[in-house]
Amino acid sequence: MNILNFFKPVSSWSAEKVREFLAGNDIKEFNLVDVRTPEEYKERHLPGARFIPLGEIEKRLNEIDPKKPTIVY
């Protein structure tokens, strides 16, 4: 499977819209992926976020459920 199958162009969401989405949906219903540096992730991350540094996305695609919406930050 190709990385482009997971990440299709979509409009960006504001931080407020993401907060509303997270508050109104079960974490089991979507993928939440933190692609920042290890230091940034350790300092602070959203509850339930899977840490996959941007440089590792392609080799770790199997960890992201393609049937669920994905939020990447």
N, CA, C and O atoms as a Tripos MOL2 file, in Angstrom:
@<TRIPOS>MOLECULE
protein
  292   291    73     0     0
PROTEIN
NO_CHARGES

@<TRIPOS>ATOM
      1 N           0.8440   -1.1740    0.0000 N.3       1 MET1
      2 CA          0.0000    0.0000    0.0000 C.3       1 MET1
      3 C           0.8920    1.2410    0.0000 C.2       1 MET1
      4 O           1.9500    1.2550    0.6290 O.2       1 MET1
      5 N           0.4700    2.2440   -0.6860 N.am      2 ASN2
      6 CA          1.2140    3.4900   -0.8460 C.3       2 ASN2
      7 C           0.7740    4.5130    0.1900 C.2       2 ASN2
      8 O          -0.3970    4.5530    0.5670 O.2       2 ASN2
      9 N           1.6940    5.3280    0.6450 N.am      3 ILE3
     10 CA          1.3820    6.3630    1.6450 C.3       3 ILE3
     11 C           0.2690    7.2970    1.1680 C.2       3 ILE3
     12 O          -0.5140    7.7880    1.9800 O.2       3 ILE3
     13 N           0.1930    7.5430   -0.1210 N.am      4 LEU4
     14 CA         -0.8360    8.4460   -0.6400 C.3       4 LEU4
     15 C          -2.2380    7.8640   -0.5050 C.2       4 LEU4
     16 O          -3.2150    8.6090   -0.5780 O.2       4 LEU4
     17 N          -2.3630    6.5660   -0.3110 N.am      5 ASN5
     18 CA         -3.6680    5.9600   -0.0800 C.3       5 ASN5
     19 C          -4.2370    6.3690    1.2810 C.2       5 ASN5
     20 O          -5.4510    6.3390    1.4820 O.2       5 ASN5
     21 N          -3.3760    6.7450    2.1960 N.am      6 PHE6
     22 CA         -3.8100    7.1290    3.5320 C.3       6 PHE6
     23 C          -4.0830    8.6200    3.6370 C.2       6 PHE6
     24 O          -5.0310    9.0360    4.3030 O.2       6 PHE6
     25 N          -3.2730    9.4090    2.9970 N.am      7 PHE7
     26 CA         -3.3310   10.8490    3.1820 C.3       7 PHE7
     27 C          -3.7510   11.5380    1.8990 C.2       7 PHE7
     28 O          -2.9220   11.8280    1.0370 O.2       7 PHE7
     29 N          -5.0250   11.7920    1.7810 N.am      8 LYS8
     30 CA         -5.5680   12.4820    0.6230 C.3       8 LYS8
     31 C          -5.7480   13.9500    0.9880 C.2       8 LYS8
     32 O          -5.9940   14.2740    2.1500 O.2       8 LYS8
     33 N          -5.6290   14.8320    0.0180 N.am      9 PRO9
     34 CA         -5.7780   16.2590    0.3290 C.3       9 PRO9
     35 C          -7.1370   16.5700    0.9680 C.2       9 PRO9
     36 O          -8.1860   16.1630    0.4680 O.2       9 PRO9
     37 N          -7.0880   17.2810    2.0540 N.am     10 VAL10
     38 CA         -8.2980   17.7300    2.7470 C.3      10 VAL10
     39 C          -8.0470   19.1380    3.2500 C.2      10 VAL10
     40 O          -6.9070   19.5980    3.3000 O.2      10 VAL10
     41 N          -9.0960   19.8020    3.6140 N.am     11 SER11
     42 CA         -8.9060   21.1340    4.1840 C.3      11 SER11
     43 C          -8.3140   21.0160    5.5830 C.2      11 SER11
     44 O          -8.5460   20.0320    6.2860 O.2      11 SER11
     45 N          -7.5640   22.0070    5.9710 N.am     12 SER12
     46 CA         -6.9820   22.0340    7.3210 C.3      12 SER12
     47 C          -8.0550   22.4140    8.3250 C.2      12 SER12
     48 O          -8.9790   23.1700    8.0210 O.2      12 SER12
     49 N          -7.9140   21.8760    9.5180 N.am     13 TRP13
     50 CA         -8.8190   22.2160   10.6020 C.3      13 TRP13
     51 C          -8.1060   23.1270   11.5790 C.2      13 TRP13
     52 O          -6.8970   23.0130   11.7830 O.2      13 TRP13
     53 N          -8.8500   24.0200   12.1730 N.am     14 SER14
     54 CA         -8.3020   24.8600   13.2400 C.3      14 SER14
     55 C          -8.1440   24.0010   14.4930 C.2      14 SER14
     56 O          -8.7350   22.9260   14.6040 O.2      14 SER14
     57 N          -7.3500   24.4850   15.4170 N.am     15 ALA15
     58 CA         -7.1760   23.7680   16.6830 C.3      15 ALA15
     59 C          -8.5220   23.6020   17.3860 C.2      15 ALA15
     60 O          -8.7830   22.5620   17.9910 O.2      15 ALA15
     61 N          -9.3650   24.6110   17.3090 N.am     16 GLU16
     62 CA        -10.6880   24.5390   17.9530 C.3      16 GLU16
     63 C         -11.5500   23.4430   17.3220 C.2      16 GLU16
     64 O         -12.2320   22.7080   18.0360 O.2      16 GLU16
     65 N         -11.5250   23.3290   16.0030 N.am     17 LYS17
     66 CA        -12.3160   22.2880   15.3400 C.3      17 LYS17
     67 C         -11.8080   20.9050   15.7280 C.2      17 LYS17
     68 O         -12.6050   19.9900   15.9350 O.2      17 LYS17
     69 N         -10.5030   20.7430   15.8270 N.am     18 VAL18
     70 CA         -9.9440   19.4590   16.2540 C.3      18 VAL18
     71 C         -10.3690   19.1560   17.6860 C.2      18 VAL18
     72 O         -10.7490   18.0250   17.9880 O.2      18 VAL18
     73 N         -10.3120   20.1440   18.5670 N.am     19 ARG19
     74 CA        -10.7550   19.9430   19.9680 C.3      19 ARG19
     75 C         -12.2050   19.4700   20.0050 C.2      19 ARG19
     76 O         -12.5380   18.5310   20.7290 O.2      19 ARG19
     77 N         -13.0650   20.1200   19.2270 N.am     20 GLU20
     78 CA        -14.4780   19.7420   19.1860 C.3      20 GLU20
     79 C         -14.6450   18.3130   18.6710 C.2      20 GLU20
     80 O         -15.4310   17.5400   19.2190 O.2      20 GLU20
     81 N         -13.9150   17.9720   17.6320 N.am     21 PHE21
     82 CA        -13.9850   16.6230   17.0840 C.3      21 PHE21
     83 C         -13.5470   15.5990   18.1250 C.2      21 PHE21
     84 O         -14.2260   14.5930   18.3330 O.2      21 PHE21
     85 N         -12.4260   15.8490   18.7730 N.am     22 LEU22
     86 CA        -11.9110   14.9170   19.7770 C.3      22 LEU22
     87 C         -12.8840   14.7540   20.9370 C.2      22 LEU22
     88 O         -13.0700   13.6490   21.4450 O.2      22 LEU22
     89 N         -13.5000   15.8470   21.3510 N.am     23 ALA23
     90 CA        -14.4370   15.7970   22.4780 C.3      23 ALA23
     91 C         -15.7210   15.0470   22.1220 C.2      23 ALA23
     92 O         -16.3580   14.4470   22.9870 O.2      23 ALA23
     93 N         -16.0920   15.0870   20.8470 N.am     24 GLY24
     94 CA        -17.3600   14.4910   20.4430 C.3      24 GLY24
     95 C         -17.2620   13.1120   19.8220 C.2      24 GLY24
     96 O         -18.2740   12.5670   19.3820 O.2      24 GLY24
     97 N         -16.0710   12.5310   19.7740 N.am     25 ASN25
     98 CA        -15.8890   11.2340   19.1330 C.3      25 ASN25
     99 C         -15.0230   10.3150   19.9780 C.2      25 ASN25
    100 O         -14.1380   10.7660   20.7040 O.2      25 ASN25
    101 N         -15.2900    9.0280   19.8740 N.am     26 ASP26
    102 CA        -14.5170    8.0090   20.5890 C.3      26 ASP26
    103 C         -13.1870    7.8060   19.8700 C.2      26 ASP26
    104 O         -13.1670    7.6480   18.6500 O.2      26 ASP26
    105 N         -12.0830    7.8070   20.6010 N.am     27 ILE27
    106 CA        -10.7420    7.6400   20.0360 C.3      27 ILE27
    107 C         -10.6250    6.3410   19.2200 C.2      27 ILE27
    108 O          -9.7600    6.2340   18.3520 O.2      27 ILE27
    109 N         -11.4740    5.3760   19.4910 N.am     28 LYS28
    110 CA        -11.4400    4.1150   18.7560 C.3      28 LYS28
    111 C         -12.0100    4.2600   17.3400 C.2      28 LYS28
    112 O         -11.8630    3.3570   16.5160 O.2      28 LYS28
    113 N         -12.6560    5.3900   17.0600 N.am     29 GLU29
    114 CA        -13.3130    5.5940   15.7730 C.3      29 GLU29
    115 C         -12.4400    6.3090   14.7410 C.2      29 GLU29
    116 O         -12.8600    6.4750   13.5960 O.2      29 GLU29
    117 N         -11.2480    6.7300   15.1220 N.am     30 PHE30
    118 CA        -10.3640    7.4460   14.1980 C.3      30 PHE30
    119 C          -8.9110    7.2160   14.5990 C.2      30 PHE30
    120 O          -8.6180    6.7610   15.7050 O.2      30 PHE30
    121 N          -8.0120    7.5410   13.6780 N.am     31 ASN31
    122 CA         -6.5770    7.4840   13.9470 C.3      31 ASN31
    123 C          -6.1080    8.8810   14.3280 C.2      31 ASN31
    124 O          -6.4320    9.8560   13.6490 O.2      31 ASN31
    125 N          -5.3600    8.9770   15.3940 N.am     32 LEU32
    126 CA         -4.7670   10.2340   15.8210 C.3      32 LEU32
    127 C          -3.2660   10.0150   15.8310 C.2      32 LEU32
    128 O          -2.7510    9.2500   16.6470 O.2      32 LEU32
    129 N          -2.5550   10.6880   14.9190 N.am     33 VAL33
    130 CA         -1.1340   10.4280   14.7140 C.3      33 VAL33
    131 C          -0.3190   11.6910   14.9510 C.2      33 VAL33
    132 O          -0.5450   12.7220   14.3180 O.2      33 VAL33
    133 N           0.6200   11.5940   15.8600 N.am     34 ASP34
    134 CA          1.5490   12.6830   16.1820 C.3      34 ASP34
    135 C           2.8300   12.4420   15.3970 C.2      34 ASP34
    136 O           3.5190   11.4510   15.6360 O.2      34 ASP34
    137 N           3.1600   13.3300   14.4640 N.am     35 VAL35
    138 CA          4.3290   13.1540   13.5980 C.3      35 VAL35
    139 C           5.4820   14.0760   13.9730 C.2      35 VAL35
    140 O           6.4320   14.2260   13.2040 O.2      35 VAL35
    141 N           5.4060   14.6850   15.1290 N.am     36 ARG36
    142 CA          6.4460   15.6270   15.5490 C.3      36 ARG36
    143 C           7.6980   14.8960   16.0150 C.2      36 ARG36
    144 O           7.7840   13.6730   15.9010 O.2      36 ARG36
    145 N           8.6490   15.6230   16.5280 N.am     37 THR37
    146 CA          9.8960   15.0180   17.0020 C.3      37 THR37
    147 C           9.6600   14.2680   18.3140 C.2      37 THR37
    148 O           8.6800   14.5340   19.0100 O.2      37 THR37
    149 N          10.5500   13.3340   18.6570 N.am     38 PRO38
    150 CA         10.4080   12.6290   19.9380 C.3      38 PRO38
    151 C          10.3770   13.5870   21.1280 C.2      38 PRO38
    152 O           9.6280   13.3710   22.0810 O.2      38 PRO38
    153 N          11.1760   14.6270   21.0750 N.am     39 GLU39
    154 CA         11.2060   15.5980   22.1730 C.3      39 GLU39
    155 C           9.8640   16.3100   22.3190 C.2      39 GLU39
    156 O           9.3750   16.4960   23.4340 O.2      39 GLU39
    157 N           9.2700   16.7070   21.1970 N.am     40 GLU40
    158 CA          7.9660   17.3840   21.2390 C.3      40 GLU40
    159 C           6.8950   16.4370   21.7790 C.2      40 GLU40
    160 O           6.0480   16.8420   22.5750 O.2      40 GLU40
    161 N           6.9350   15.1810   21.3450 N.am     41 TYR41
    162 CA          5.9540   14.2060   21.8060 C.3      41 TYR41
    163 C           6.0750   13.9860   23.3100 C.2      41 TYR41
    164 O           5.0680   13.9560   24.0180 O.2      41 TYR41
    165 N           7.3110   13.8300   23.8020 N.am     42 LYS42
    166 CA          7.5310   13.6070   25.2320 C.3      42 LYS42
    167 C           7.0800   14.8050   26.0620 C.2      42 LYS42
    168 O           6.5520   14.6520   27.1640 O.2      42 LYS42
    169 N           7.2970   15.9950   25.5150 N.am     43 GLU43
    170 CA          6.9190   17.2090   26.2420 C.3      43 GLU43
    171 C           5.4070   17.3090   26.4160 C.2      43 GLU43
    172 O           4.9150   17.6490   27.4920 O.2      43 GLU43
    173 N           4.6790   17.0080   25.3400 N.am     44 ARG44
    174 CA          3.2240   17.0980   25.3940 C.3      44 ARG44
    175 C           2.6360   16.4840   24.1340 C.2      44 ARG44
    176 O           3.1430   16.7010   23.0330 O.2      44 ARG44
    177 N           1.5580   15.7120   24.3020 N.am     45 HIS45
    178 CA          0.8260   15.1740   23.1590 C.3      45 HIS45
    179 C          -0.6270   14.9510   23.5500 C.2      45 HIS45
    180 O          -0.9730   14.9090   24.7300 O.2      45 HIS45
    181 N          -1.4570   14.8090   22.5430 N.am     46 LEU46
    182 CA         -2.8770   14.5950   22.7860 C.3      46 LEU46
    183 C          -3.1060   13.1770   23.3020 C.2      46 LEU46
    184 O          -2.4680   12.2370   22.8280 O.2      46 LEU46
    185 N          -4.0120   13.0140   24.2690 N.am     47 PRO47
    186 CA         -4.3070   11.6790   24.7850 C.3      47 PRO47
    187 C          -4.7780   10.7620   23.6540 C.2      47 PRO47
    188 O          -5.6230   11.1390   22.8430 O.2      47 PRO47
    189 N          -4.2210    9.5690   23.6180 N.am     48 GLY48
    190 CA         -4.6100    8.5920   22.6090 C.3      48 GLY48
    191 C          -3.8430    8.6880   21.3040 C.2      48 GLY48
    192 O          -4.0520    7.8780   20.4000 O.2      48 GLY48
    193 N          -2.9550    9.6710   21.1950 N.am     49 ALA49
    194 CA         -2.2010    9.8440   19.9490 C.3      49 ALA49
    195 C          -1.1500    8.7520   19.7990 C.2      49 ALA49
    196 O          -0.4720    8.3850   20.7590 O.2      49 ALA49
    197 N          -1.0290    8.2450   18.5910 N.am     50 ARG50
    198 CA          0.0250    7.2950   18.2500 C.3      50 ARG50
    199 C           1.2070    8.1050   17.7470 C.2      50 ARG50
    200 O           1.0560    8.9530   16.8680 O.2      50 ARG50
    201 N           2.3840    7.8440   18.3030 N.am     51 PHE51
    202 CA          3.5820    8.5780   17.9060 C.3      51 PHE51
    203 C           4.2690    7.8640   16.7530 C.2      51 PHE51
    204 O           4.7980    6.7630   16.9120 O.2      51 PHE51
    205 N           4.2550    8.5050   15.5890 N.am     52 ILE52
    206 CA          4.9650    8.0040   14.4120 C.3      52 ILE52
    207 C           5.6690    9.2090   13.7940 C.2      52 ILE52
    208 O           5.0420    9.9830   13.0700 O.2      52 ILE52
    209 N           6.9590    9.3770   14.0680 N.am     53 PRO53
    210 CA          7.6740   10.5280   13.5090 C.3      53 PRO53
    211 C           7.5000   10.5930   11.9880 C.2      53 PRO53
    212 O           7.4330    9.5610   11.3200 O.2      53 PRO53
    213 N           7.4290   11.7850   11.4610 N.am     54 LEU54
    214 CA          7.1620   11.9890   10.0440 C.3      54 LEU54
    215 C           8.0750   11.1490    9.1550 C.2      54 LEU54
    216 O           7.6140   10.5960    8.1560 O.2      54 LEU54
    217 N           9.3390   11.0430    9.4930 N.am     55 GLY55
    218 CA         10.2740   10.2760    8.6910 C.3      55 GLY55
    219 C          10.0240    8.7690    8.7030 C.2      55 GLY55
    220 O          10.6040    8.0420    7.8970 O.2      55 GLY55
    221 N           9.1650    8.2940    9.6080 N.am     56 GLU56
    222 CA          8.8750    6.8640    9.7150 C.3      56 GLU56
    223 C           7.5030    6.4800    9.1700 C.2      56 GLU56
    224 O           7.1650    5.2970    9.1280 O.2      56 GLU56
    225 N           6.7190    7.4530    8.7580 N.am     57 ILE57
    226 CA          5.3400    7.1860    8.3300 C.3      57 ILE57
    227 C           5.2740    6.0800    7.2790 C.2      57 ILE57
    228 O           4.5130    5.1250    7.4320 O.2      57 ILE57
    229 N           6.0550    6.2020    6.2300 N.am     58 GLU58
    230 CA          5.9360    5.2510    5.1250 C.3      58 GLU58
    231 C           6.1920    3.8070    5.5630 C.2      58 GLU58
    232 O           5.4850    2.8980    5.1300 O.2      58 GLU58
    233 N           7.1860    3.5920    6.4100 N.am     59 LYS59
    234 CA          7.4830    2.2140    6.8200 C.3      59 LYS59
    235 C           6.5630    1.7200    7.9400 C.2      59 LYS59
    236 O           6.5860    0.5370    8.2790 O.2      59 LYS59
    237 N           5.7550    2.6140    8.5170 N.am     60 ARG60
    238 CA          4.8620    2.2150    9.6130 C.3      60 ARG60
    239 C           3.3830    2.3690    9.2630 C.2      60 ARG60
    240 O           2.5380    2.4360   10.1550 O.2      60 ARG60
    241 N           3.0700    2.4260    7.9800 N.am     61 LEU61
    242 CA          1.6830    2.5710    7.5490 C.3      61 LEU61
    243 C           0.7780    1.4680    8.0700 C.2      61 LEU61
    244 O          -0.4190    1.6810    8.2630 O.2      61 LEU61
    245 N           1.3430    0.2930    8.2990 N.am     62 ASN62
    246 CA          0.5440   -0.8240    8.8020 C.3      62 ASN62
    247 C          -0.0400   -0.5470   10.1860 C.2      62 ASN62
    248 O          -0.9250   -1.2760   10.6330 O.2      62 ASN62
    249 N           0.4330    0.4800   10.8650 N.am     63 GLU63
    250 CA         -0.0780    0.8250   12.1960 C.3      63 GLU63
    251 C          -1.2830    1.7570   12.1300 C.2      63 GLU63
    252 O          -1.8900    2.0600   13.1570 O.2      63 GLU63
    253 N          -1.6310    2.2110   10.9310 N.am     64 ILE64
    254 CA         -2.7310    3.1570   10.7590 C.3      64 ILE64
    255 C          -3.8690    2.4460   10.0360 C.2      64 ILE64
    256 O          -3.6750    1.9310    8.9350 O.2      64 ILE64
    257 N          -5.0410    2.4130   10.6380 N.am     65 ASP65
    258 CA         -6.1970    1.7420   10.0440 C.3      65 ASP65
    259 C          -6.7340    2.5890    8.8900 C.2      65 ASP65
    260 O          -7.2520    3.6820    9.1190 O.2      65 ASP65
    261 N          -6.6170    2.0970    7.6450 N.am     66 PRO66
    262 CA         -7.0560    2.8900    6.4960 C.3      66 PRO66
    263 C          -8.5690    3.0620    6.3950 C.2      66 PRO66
    264 O          -9.0480    3.8750    5.6040 O.2      66 PRO66
    265 N          -9.3220    2.3070    7.1870 N.am     67 LYS67
    266 CA        -10.7790    2.4090    7.1500 C.3      67 LYS67
    267 C         -11.3090    3.5260    8.0530 C.2      67 LYS67
    268 O         -12.4940    3.8570    8.0110 O.2      67 LYS67
    269 N         -10.4280    4.0970    8.8620 N.am     68 LYS68
    270 CA        -10.8410    5.1500    9.7960 C.3      68 LYS68
    271 C         -10.3060    6.5020    9.3410 C.2      68 LYS68
    272 O          -9.2570    6.5760    8.7020 O.2      68 LYS68
    273 N         -11.0280    7.5690    9.6690 N.am     69 PRO69
    274 CA        -10.4800    8.9060    9.4080 C.3      69 PRO69
    275 C          -9.1820    9.0900   10.1990 C.2      69 PRO69
    276 O          -9.0280    8.5270   11.2820 O.2      69 PRO69
    277 N          -8.2650    9.8690    9.6630 N.am     70 THR70
    278 CA         -6.9780   10.0800   10.3040 C.3      70 THR70
    279 C          -6.7190   11.5650   10.5260 C.2      70 THR70
    280 O          -6.8280   12.3750    9.6050 O.2      70 THR70
    281 N          -6.3770   11.9010   11.7520 N.am     71 ILE71
    282 CA         -5.9520   13.2560   12.1030 C.3      71 ILE71
    283 C          -4.4580   13.1870   12.3740 C.2      71 ILE71
    284 O          -4.0030   12.4070   13.2110 O.2      71 ILE71
    285 N          -3.7040   14.0040   11.6630 N.am     72 VAL72
    286 CA         -2.2460   14.0320   11.8070 C.3      72 VAL72
    287 C          -1.8380   15.4090   12.2940 C.2      72 VAL72
    288 O          -2.3090   16.4250   11.7820 O.2      72 VAL72
    289 N          -0.9710   15.4370   13.2740 N.am     73 TYR73
    290 CA         -0.4380   16.7250   13.7340 C.3      73 TYR73
    291 C           1.0070   16.6070   14.1010 C.2      73 TYR73
    292 O           1.6230   17.5920   14.5090 O.2      73 TYR73
@<TRIPOS>BOND
     1     1     2 1
     2     2     3 1
     3     3     4 2
     4     3     5 am
     5     5     6 1
     6     6     7 1
     7     7     8 2
     8     7     9 am
     9     9    10 1
    10    10    11 1
    11    11    12 2
    12    11    13 am
    13    13    14 1
    14    14    15 1
    15    15    16 2
    16    15    17 am
    17    17    18 1
    18    18    19 1
    19    19    20 2
    20    19    21 am
    21    21    22 1
    22    22    23 1
    23    23    24 2
    24    23    25 am
    25    25    26 1
    26    26    27 1
    27    27    28 2
    28    27    29 am
    29    29    30 1
    30    30    31 1
    31    31    32 2
    32    31    33 am
    33    33    34 1
    34    34    35 1
    35    35    36 2
    36    35    37 am
    37    37    38 1
    38    38    39 1
    39    39    40 2
    40    39    41 am
    41    41    42 1
    42    42    43 1
    43    43    44 2
    44    43    45 am
    45    45    46 1
    46    46    47 1
    47    47    48 2
    48    47    49 am
    49    49    50 1
    50    50    51 1
    51    51    52 2
    52    51    53 am
    53    53    54 1
    54    54    55 1
    55    55    56 2
    56    55    57 am
    57    57    58 1
    58    58    59 1
    59    59    60 2
    60    59    61 am
    61    61    62 1
    62    62    63 1
    63    63    64 2
    64    63    65 am
    65    65    66 1
    66    66    67 1
    67    67    68 2
    68    67    69 am
    69    69    70 1
    70    70    71 1
    71    71    72 2
    72    71    73 am
    73    73    74 1
    74    74    75 1
    75    75    76 2
    76    75    77 am
    77    77    78 1
    78    78    79 1
    79    79    80 2
    80    79    81 am
    81    81    82 1
    82    82    83 1
    83    83    84 2
    84    83    85 am
    85    85    86 1
    86    86    87 1
    87    87    88 2
    88    87    89 am
    89    89    90 1
    90    90    91 1
    91    91    92 2
    92    91    93 am
    93    93    94 1
    94    94    95 1
    95    95    96 2
    96    95    97 am
    97    97    98 1
    98    98    99 1
    99    99   100 2
   100    99   101 am
   101   101   102 1
   102   102   103 1
   103   103   104 2
   104   103   105 am
   105   105   106 1
   106   106   107 1
   107   107   108 2
   108   107   109 am
   109   109   110 1
   110   110   111 1
   111   111   112 2
   112   111   113 am
   113   113   114 1
   114   114   115 1
   115   115   116 2
   116   115   117 am
   117   117   118 1
   118   118   119 1
   119   119   120 2
   120   119   121 am
   121   121   122 1
   122   122   123 1
   123   123   124 2
   124   123   125 am
   125   125   126 1
   126   126   127 1
   127   127   128 2
   128   127   129 am
   129   129   130 1
   130   130   131 1
   131   131   132 2
   132   131   133 am
   133   133   134 1
   134   134   135 1
   135   135   136 2
   136   135   137 am
   137   137   138 1
   138   138   139 1
   139   139   140 2
   140   139   141 am
   141   141   142 1
   142   142   143 1
   143   143   144 2
   144   143   145 am
   145   145   146 1
   146   146   147 1
   147   147   148 2
   148   147   149 am
   149   149   150 1
   150   150   151 1
   151   151   152 2
   152   151   153 am
   153   153   154 1
   154   154   155 1
   155   155   156 2
   156   155   157 am
   157   157   158 1
   158   158   159 1
   159   159   160 2
   160   159   161 am
   161   161   162 1
   162   162   163 1
   163   163   164 2
   164   163   165 am
   165   165   166 1
   166   166   167 1
   167   167   168 2
   168   167   169 am
   169   169   170 1
   170   170   171 1
   171   171   172 2
   172   171   173 am
   173   173   174 1
   174   174   175 1
   175   175   176 2
   176   175   177 am
   177   177   178 1
   178   178   179 1
   179   179   180 2
   180   179   181 am
   181   181   182 1
   182   182   183 1
   183   183   184 2
   184   183   185 am
   185   185   186 1
   186   186   187 1
   187   187   188 2
   188   187   189 am
   189   189   190 1
   190   190   191 1
   191   191   192 2
   192   191   193 am
   193   193   194 1
   194   194   195 1
   195   195   196 2
   196   195   197 am
   197   197   198 1
   198   198   199 1
   199   199   200 2
   200   199   201 am
   201   201   202 1
   202   202   203 1
   203   203   204 2
   204   203   205 am
   205   205   206 1
   206   206   207 1
   207   207   208 2
   208   207   209 am
   209   209   210 1
   210   210   211 1
   211   211   212 2
   212   211   213 am
   213   213   214 1
   214   214   215 1
   215   215   216 2
   216   215   217 am
   217   217   218 1
   218   218   219 1
   219   219   220 2
   220   219   221 am
   221   221   222 1
   222   222   223 1
   223   223   224 2
   224   223   225 am
   225   225   226 1
   226   226   227 1
   227   227   228 2
   228   227   229 am
   229   229   230 1
   230   230   231 1
   231   231   232 2
   232   231   233 am
   233   233   234 1
   234   234   235 1
   235   235   236 2
   236   235   237 am
   237   237   238 1
   238   238   239 1
   239   239   240 2
   240   239   241 am
   241   241   242 1
   242   242   243 1
   243   243   244 2
   244   243   245 am
   245   245   246 1
   246   246   247 1
   247   247   248 2
   248   247   249 am
   249   249   250 1
   250   250   251 1
   251   251   252 2
   252   251   253 am
   253   253   254 1
   254   254   255 1
   255   255   256 2
   256   255   257 am
   257   257   258 1
   258   258   259 1
   259   259   260 2
   260   259   261 am
   261   261   262 1
   262   262   263 1
   263   263   264 2
   264   263   265 am
   265   265   266 1
   266   266   267 1
   267   267   268 2
   268   267   269 am
   269   269   270 1
   270   270   271 1
   271   271   272 2
   272   271   273 am
   273   273   274 1
   274   274   275 1
   275   275   276 2
   276   275   277 am
   277   277   278 1
   278   278   279 1
   279   279   280 2
   280   279   281 am
   281   281   282 1
   282   282   283 1
   283   283   284 2
   284   283   285 am
   285   285   286 1
   286   286   287 1
   287   287   288 2
   288   287   289 am
   289   289   290 1
   290   290   291 1
   291   291   292 2
@<TRIPOS>SUBSTRUCTURE
     1 MET1         2 RESIDUE 1 A MET
     2 ASN2         6 RESIDUE 1 A ASN
     3 ILE3        10 RESIDUE 1 A ILE
     4 LEU4        14 RESIDUE 1 A LEU
     5 ASN5        18 RESIDUE 1 A ASN
     6 PHE6        22 RESIDUE 1 A PHE
     7 PHE7        26 RESIDUE 1 A PHE
     8 LYS8        30 RESIDUE 1 A LYS
     9 PRO9        34 RESIDUE 1 A PRO
    10 VAL10       38 RESIDUE 1 A VAL
    11 SER11       42 RESIDUE 1 A SER
    12 SER12       46 RESIDUE 1 A SER
    13 TRP13       50 RESIDUE 1 A TRP
    14 SER14       54 RESIDUE 1 A SER
    15 ALA15       58 RESIDUE 1 A ALA
    16 GLU16       62 RESIDUE 1 A GLU
    17 LYS17       66 RESIDUE 1 A LYS
    18 VAL18       70 RESIDUE 1 A VAL
    19 ARG19       74 RESIDUE 1 A ARG
    20 GLU20       78 RESIDUE 1 A GLU
    21 PHE21       82 RESIDUE 1 A PHE
    22 LEU22       86 RESIDUE 1 A LEU
    23 ALA23       90 RESIDUE 1 A ALA
    24 GLY24       94 RESIDUE 1 A GLY
    25 ASN25       98 RESIDUE 1 A ASN
    26 ASP26      102 RESIDUE 1 A ASP
    27 ILE27      106 RESIDUE 1 A ILE
    28 LYS28      110 RESIDUE 1 A LYS
    29 GLU29      114 RESIDUE 1 A GLU
    30 PHE30      118 RESIDUE 1 A PHE
    31 ASN31      122 RESIDUE 1 A ASN
    32 LEU32      126 RESIDUE 1 A LEU
    33 VAL33      130 RESIDUE 1 A VAL
    34 ASP34      134 RESIDUE 1 A ASP
    35 VAL35      138 RESIDUE 1 A VAL
    36 ARG36      142 RESIDUE 1 A ARG
    37 THR37      146 RESIDUE 1 A THR
    38 PRO38      150 RESIDUE 1 A PRO
    39 GLU39      154 RESIDUE 1 A GLU
    40 GLU40      158 RESIDUE 1 A GLU
    41 TYR41      162 RESIDUE 1 A TYR
    42 LYS42      166 RESIDUE 1 A LYS
    43 GLU43      170 RESIDUE 1 A GLU
    44 ARG44      174 RESIDUE 1 A ARG
    45 HIS45      178 RESIDUE 1 A HIS
    46 LEU46      182 RESIDUE 1 A LEU
    47 PRO47      186 RESIDUE 1 A PRO
    48 GLY48      190 RESIDUE 1 A GLY
    49 ALA49      194 RESIDUE 1 A ALA
    50 ARG50      198 RESIDUE 1 A ARG
    51 PHE51      202 RESIDUE 1 A PHE
    52 ILE52      206 RESIDUE 1 A ILE
    53 PRO53      210 RESIDUE 1 A PRO
    54 LEU54      214 RESIDUE 1 A LEU
    55 GLY55      218 RESIDUE 1 A GLY
    56 GLU56      222 RESIDUE 1 A GLU
    57 ILE57      226 RESIDUE 1 A ILE
    58 GLU58      230 RESIDUE 1 A GLU
    59 LYS59      234 RESIDUE 1 A LYS
    60 ARG60      238 RESIDUE 1 A ARG
    61 LEU61      242 RESIDUE 1 A LEU
    62 ASN62      246 RESIDUE 1 A ASN
    63 GLU63      250 RESIDUE 1 A GLU
    64 ILE64      254 RESIDUE 1 A ILE
    65 ASP65      258 RESIDUE 1 A ASP
    66 PRO66      262 RESIDUE 1 A PRO
    67 LYS67      266 RESIDUE 1 A LYS
    68 LYS68      270 RESIDUE 1 A LYS
    69 PRO69      274 RESIDUE 1 A PRO
    70 THR70      278 RESIDUE 1 A THR
    71 ILE71      282 RESIDUE 1 A ILE
    72 VAL72      286 RESIDUE 1 A VAL
    73 TYR73      290 RESIDUE 1 A TYR
